[in-house]
Amino acid sequence: MGAPMVIHIYNGEGEVEKTITQTFVPWKMLKAAVKIAATLNKDQPTEEDIDGITNLVVSTFQGKVSKDELDAGADLTEMMAVMRQIVATSKAINLNPTPPPEK
């Protein structure tokens, strides 16, 4: 397991109001992470891309943070770092694992 993912929610003065951590990527997020990685327009993200990233983060953090909280107070750099961690974790999964040896 890698480093925990961290999102801070900031107030209007740039002070941290809330810190949210997640130590793993839930299995159910694999499909969403792979889809976002394949369709994301990295040079010119669309509103749909941004909504997809937001929904991915909300789901990955399992209700610890809402879309509205992220929209109002999340840092762009932290959001992208978390998205990269989620996508990197999903890409590292071996979907064709070696079965255990027969006895």
C-alpha positions in Angstrom: 0.0 0.0 0.0 1.3 3.4 -0.9 1.0 6.8 0.8 -2.5 7.8 1.8 -4.4 10.1 -0.5 -5.0 13.5 1.1 -7.4 16.3 0.3 -7.7 19.5 2.2 -10.8 21.7 2.2 -9.8 25.4 2.4 -11.9 28.4 3.5 -12.0 31.7 1.7 -8.8 32.8 3.5 -6.8 29.8 2.3 -6.8 28.1 5.7 -7.4 24.4 6.0 -10.9 23.7 7.4 -10.9 19.9 6.9 -8.4 17.2 6.1 -9.6 14.0 4.5 -7.5 10.9 4.0 -8.1 7.6 2.2 -5.6 4.8 2.5 -6.8 2.6 -0.3 -8.7 2.7 -3.6 -11.9 0.7 -3.3 -12.2 -2.1 -5.9 -15.5 -0.6 -7.3 -13.5 2.4 -8.5 -11.4 0.4 -11.0 -13.9 0.8 -13.9 -14.4 4.6 -13.3 -10.6 5.2 -13.0 -9.8 3.3 -16.2 -12.6 5.2 -18.1 -11.4 8.6 -16.9 -7.8 7.8 -17.7 -8.8 6.7 -21.3 -11.1 9.7 -22.0 -9.6 12.6 -20.1 -8.6 15.5 -22.4 -5.3 16.4 -20.6 -4.6 19.5 -22.6 -8.1 21.0 -22.5 -10.3 19.2 -19.9 -14.0 19.6 -20.4 -16.7 20.2 -17.8 -17.6 16.5 -18.2 -13.9 15.6 -17.5 -13.9 17.8 -14.3 -17.2 16.3 -13.1 -15.8 12.8 -13.7 -12.7 13.6 -11.6 -14.9 15.1 -8.9 -17.2 12.1 -8.8 -14.2 9.7 -8.8 -12.7 11.5 -5.8 -16.0 11.6 -3.9 -16.6 7.9 -4.5 -13.0 6.9 -3.6 -13.1 8.8 -0.4 -16.4 7.0 0.5 -18.6 9.8 1.6 -15.9 11.6 3.7 -16.2 14.6 1.4 -19.0 15.9 -0.9 -19.0 17.3 -4.4 -20.1 20.7 -3.0 -17.2 20.7 -0.5 -14.7 19.9 -3.3 -16.2 22.5 -5.6 -16.0 25.2 -2.9 -12.7 24.5 -1.2 -10.5 21.9 -2.8 -7.1 22.7 -4.2 -6.6 22.0 -7.9 -3.1 20.5 -7.4 -4.3 18.2 -4.6 -7.3 17.1 -6.7 -5.1 16.2 -9.7 -2.6 14.4 -7.4 -5.3 12.3 -5.9 -6.7 11.5 -9.4 -3.2 10.5 -10.5 -2.8 8.2 -7.5 -6.2 6.5 -8.2 -5.4 6.0 -11.9 -1.9 4.8 -11.1 -3.3 2.3 -8.6 -5.9 1.0 -11.1 -3.3 0.6 -13.8 -1.0 -1.3 -11.5 -3.6 -4.0 -10.9 -2.8 -7.3 -12.7 -6.2 -8.5 -13.9 -4.7 -11.9 -14.9 -3.0 -13.0 -11.7 -1.0 -16.2 -11.5 -3.1 -18.8 -9.8 -1.7 -20.6 -6.8 0.3 -23.7 -7.5 -1.5 -27.0 -7.5 -0.9 -29.3 -4.5 
